[in-house]
Amino acid sequence: MGKYDRVVPLDNFRWARNADGTSNYGFGAWELLYRYSFVDLTDGAVQGGTYGEHTVGLNWYWNPNIKLQMNYIYGQRSAPAPAAGGQVQGFAIRAALEF
């Protein structure tokens, strides 16, 4: 049908011991991501400069209903004087439960 649906891991995340003492585990599904965003903040008399941002992340799907997301963000603004440019760095962690 050409539509998006939730990620369903082939093997759900789990870590337990069996009755005989052996480990029973699954890794879930992993997803690496990279994104680049750019915006030109200049419009007519407003000289806002430019802003570019790199995002690197990791998504860990424990099962079809639970996801843990981790992102590192690095952004840089270039602006003409007298405005100030600079750098921005951030780290974000999110947990999502879908039911």
C-alpha positions, 0 to 999 in steps of 0.5 A, spaced: 500 500 500 506 504 500 505 507 507 509 507 513 508 503 519 512 502 526 518 498 526 518 491 528 524 488 530 526 481 528 528 479 535 525 483 541 530 486 546 530 481 552 535 479 557 533 473 562 536 466 565 533 460 563 531 455 568 538 451 567 542 457 568 543 459 561 542 466 558 536 468 554 537 474 550 535 478 544 538 485 541 531 488 538 533 493 532 538 498 531 538 504 527 543 509 526 542 516 523 545 522 520 541 529 518 544 536 516 539 542 516 540 549 513 537 555 514 538 562 511 536 567 516 537 573 511 530 577 508 531 584 505 533 588 510 534 583 516 541 580 515 540 574 520 546 570 517 545 563 516 545 557 520 547 549 519 546 543 524 549 536 524 545 531 527 548 524 529 543 519 532 542 512 534 535 509 535 534 502 539 527 499 538 526 494 544 520 491 541 514 494 536 512 499 542 518 501 546 523 506 542 529 509 546 532 515 541 539 518 543 541 524 538 548 529 538 547 536 535 552 540 533 550 547 530 553 553 527 551 560 526 554 565 521 552 572 522 554 579 519 557 584 524 554 587 529 550 580 530 554 575 533 555 568 530 557 562 534 556 554 536 551 550 539 552 543 541 547 538 545 545 531 547 538 529 547 535 522 550 528 520 549 524 514 550 517 513 547 512 508 549 506 507 543 500 503 545 
